[in-house]
Amino acid sequence: MTEPIRCPWCGTDPQYMAYHDEEWGVPVRDSIALFSKLTLDTFQSGLSWLVVLRKRSDILDVMDELDPTRLAHWKPSRIEKVLGDDRIIRNRAKIEAAVNNARCYLDLAEAGRPFSELLWSHVGGQTMVNSRTQECELPGFTPESEAMARELKSEGFKWTGPTVCYAFMQAVGMVNDHRVDCFRYKACS
């Protein structure tokens, strides 16, 4: 059986290929799932996504499934404890940002602003479909990701710059950046 054509970035690592085939670019609308994914993307900053992917289940286990309601109540002692767990990415600034962002998430919810609506508003509520033929065409950020980053910053979020936001937008299907020859392109459009 012939392997399907995939975006080259996922290479031949089975875990990376499965992520590409099953998750990347599939629209996510659930606010808690979006918060979790955005948090994982903040952990990716400066690292390969494969590093985060390999540690994802441990990050979820150690960090209360990245549930914003639970994370928002973390005290400094809990952060210190987590920093000692070598199963996760032990970056104090990123962990503190996750706790801060959980509190911001709850503030938005309390104000009646669903996180999903806030995020999806930056693409008009529907997936932006690109027609990329080469990986070199992928930008590091876009006007939409810059606008999302500005809005998140204005709401108090940390570690959510335009590049993090664009990677997040690609991952959760706000943007379809599968190459046009990739077998997932049509399914994610």
Backbone torsions as a table, in degrees:
resi	resn	phi	psi	omega
1	MET	NA	136.4	-179.6
2	THR	-81.1	136.0	176.2
3	GLU	-67.0	140.9	175.8
4	PRO	-69.1	157.7	176.3
5	ILE	-77.4	128.9	-179.7
6	ARG	-121.2	164.8	169.9
7	CYS	-61.2	133.7	-174.9
8	PRO	-62.5	-23.6	-175.2
9	TRP	-60.8	-24.3	-177.0
10	CYS	-83.1	-8.7	176.0
11	GLY	55.9	-142.4	-176.7
12	THR	-118.6	5.7	177.3
13	ASP	-67.0	124.3	-176.0
14	PRO	-57.2	-38.8	-179.8
15	GLN	-68.3	-40.6	178.7
16	TYR	-66.8	-41.6	178.8
17	MET	-63.7	-41.7	179.0
18	ALA	-63.9	-41.0	177.0
19	TYR	-60.2	-47.4	178.0
20	HIS	-58.8	-46.4	-173.7
21	ASP	-73.3	-30.8	-171.6
22	GLU	-111.2	-23.8	-172.5
23	GLU	-122.5	-48.8	-169.9
24	TRP	-62.0	120.8	178.0
25	GLY	90.4	-2.9	178.4
26	VAL	-82.9	123.3	-177.0
27	PRO	-58.7	130.5	177.1
28	VAL	-117.0	129.2	-178.1
29	ARG	-117.6	-14.5	-178.3
30	ASP	-70.9	126.0	-175.8
31	SER	-59.7	-42.8	-179.2
32	ILE	-68.2	-41.4	177.4
33	ALA	-63.2	-37.8	177.5
34	LEU	-66.1	-41.1	177.3
35	PHE	-61.0	-45.8	-179.7
36	SER	-59.5	-46.4	-178.8
37	LYS	-66.0	-41.6	178.0
38	LEU	-61.9	-39.1	178.6
39	THR	-63.8	-43.4	176.8
40	LEU	-62.0	-37.5	178.4
41	ASP	-67.8	-30.1	175.1
42	THR	-68.7	-33.5	177.2
43	PHE	-69.2	-27.2	179.5
44	GLN	-70.1	-28.1	-175.0
45	SER	-45.0	119.9	-179.4
46	GLY	84.0	-0.3	-178.7
47	LEU	-127.3	171.0	172.6
48	SER	-79.0	144.2	176.3
49	TRP	-60.4	-30.7	-179.6
50	LEU	-61.4	-35.1	176.8
51	VAL	-60.8	-47.0	-179.7
52	VAL	-66.6	-42.8	-179.5
53	LEU	-58.9	-42.3	-180.0
54	ARG	-68.6	-25.7	-179.8
55	LYS	-101.6	-2.0	-172.8
56	ARG	-54.4	-49.3	-177.0
57	SER	-63.6	-36.4	177.1
58	ASP	-70.4	-39.7	176.5
59	ILE	-59.4	-45.8	179.2
60	LEU	-62.3	-42.0	-179.7
61	ASP	-64.6	-48.0	-175.9
62	VAL	-73.5	-32.2	-172.7
63	MET	-108.7	44.4	172.9
64	ASP	51.4	41.7	178.4
65	GLU	59.8	16.3	-175.6
66	LEU	55.4	33.3	176.5
67	ASP	-76.7	119.3	-175.5
68	PRO	-60.8	-33.8	-179.9
69	THR	-64.7	-39.1	179.6
70	ARG	-76.7	-44.6	-179.1
71	LEU	-62.1	-36.1	-177.0
72	ALA	-60.5	-21.6	-177.6
73	HIS	-97.5	6.0	178.5
74	TRP	-65.6	140.0	175.6
75	LYS	-101.8	164.5	178.1
76	PRO	-53.5	-33.9	179.9
77	SER	-64.6	-34.8	178.0
78	ARG	-68.8	-40.1	177.2
79	ILE	-60.8	-44.4	178.9
80	GLU	-60.0	-42.8	179.7
81	LYS	-61.5	-45.4	-178.8
82	VAL	-64.4	-36.2	179.1
83	LEU	-61.5	-19.1	178.5
84	GLY	-87.9	-3.5	-176.1
85	ASP	-94.6	109.1	-174.7
86	ASP	-76.2	2.3	176.5
87	ARG	-76.6	-17.1	-175.5
88	ILE	-113.5	178.4	174.2
89	ILE	-82.8	108.9	-172.0
90	ARG	-92.2	72.7	178.1
91	ASN	-115.5	110.9	-175.4
92	ARG	-54.6	-46.4	-177.1
93	ALA	-61.4	-38.9	-179.9
94	LYS	-71.0	-40.0	178.6
95	ILE	-66.9	-44.4	177.3
96	GLU	-63.8	-35.8	176.5
97	ALA	-64.3	-39.2	178.9
98	ALA	-60.9	-43.0	179.0
99	VAL	-67.1	-46.4	177.2
100	ASN	-58.0	-46.5	-177.2
101	ASN	-66.0	-32.6	175.7
102	ALA	-63.3	-40.5	177.4
103	ARG	-65.2	-40.1	177.1
104	CYS	-64.1	-40.2	177.5
105	TYR	-57.9	-46.8	-179.5
106	LEU	-66.3	-36.5	176.3
107	ASP	-61.2	-42.4	177.6
108	LEU	-62.5	-44.8	-179.9
109	ALA	-61.5	-42.5	179.5
110	GLU	-64.0	-31.2	178.7
111	ALA	-83.7	1.8	178.6
112	GLY	79.1	24.3	179.5
113	ARG	-111.8	94.3	179.5
114	PRO	-58.3	132.9	-178.0
115	PHE	-57.4	-41.8	-180.0
116	SER	-59.4	-45.2	-179.7
117	GLU	-64.6	-42.3	178.4
118	LEU	-57.9	-48.4	-177.0
119	LEU	-68.7	-49.3	-176.7
120	TRP	-68.0	-19.8	178.5
121	SER	-62.9	-22.5	-178.6
122	HIS	-75.8	-7.6	173.9
123	VAL	-125.9	23.5	178.5
124	GLY	66.8	21.2	176.7
125	GLY	81.7	0.5	179.6
126	GLN	-140.9	158.7	-178.0
127	THR	-61.1	129.5	171.2
128	MET	-83.2	122.5	-177.2
129	VAL	-102.6	117.0	176.5
130	ASN	-96.6	164.7	-179.2
131	SER	-124.4	62.7	-176.6
132	ARG	-85.0	139.6	179.3
133	THR	-112.5	-14.8	-179.3
134	GLN	-137.8	149.1	-179.4
135	GLU	-64.9	-29.0	-179.3
136	CYS	-66.4	-12.1	177.8
137	GLU	-80.9	-11.8	-178.8
138	LEU	-72.5	122.2	178.5
139	PRO	-81.0	161.7	175.3
140	GLY	-78.6	-27.2	177.9
141	PHE	-161.2	167.5	-178.6
142	THR	-136.2	170.3	175.0
143	PRO	-56.8	-35.5	179.3
144	GLU	-66.9	-41.9	179.6
145	SER	-71.7	-31.3	175.4
146	GLU	-65.6	-41.8	178.5
147	ALA	-65.4	-41.1	178.0
148	MET	-62.6	-44.9	-179.9
149	ALA	-61.0	-42.5	178.7
150	ARG	-62.1	-44.6	-179.0
151	GLU	-66.1	-43.8	178.8
152	LEU	-61.5	-42.3	178.0
153	LYS	-61.6	-40.7	179.9
154	SER	-65.3	-22.6	178.2
155	GLU	-92.3	1.7	176.2
156	GLY	98.8	-1.2	-179.4
157	PHE	-67.5	149.5	179.0
158	LYS	-122.8	154.1	176.3
159	TRP	64.2	30.8	-179.0
160	THR	-125.4	58.8	178.4
161	GLY	-75.0	177.9	-176.0
162	PRO	-59.5	-34.8	179.9
163	THR	-71.8	-44.0	175.7
164	VAL	-60.1	-44.9	-178.8
165	CYS	-62.7	-38.3	-179.6
166	TYR	-69.1	-42.2	176.7
167	ALA	-59.5	-40.9	177.3
168	PHE	-62.5	-46.5	-179.4
169	MET	-59.8	-39.6	176.8
170	GLN	-64.8	-45.2	-174.2
171	ALA	-65.9	-37.4	-174.9
172	VAL	-99.0	16.5	172.1
173	GLY	76.7	15.0	173.0
174	MET	-73.1	-26.2	177.7
175	VAL	-131.7	132.9	173.7
176	ASN	-98.3	102.8	177.9
177	ASP	-110.2	19.1	169.6
178	HIS	-63.5	142.4	175.5
179	ARG	-63.9	151.5	-176.5
180	VAL	-62.7	-24.5	178.6
181	ASP	-89.1	-2.6	179.2
182	CYS	-74.7	140.9	-177.8
183	PHE	-65.3	-17.0	179.5
184	ARG	-89.8	-10.1	-174.1
185	TYR	-55.9	-53.6	-177.3
186	LYS	-66.0	-41.0	-178.5
187	ALA	-62.6	-32.1	-177.7
188	CYS	-94.0	1.4	179.0
189	SER	-84.4	NA	NA
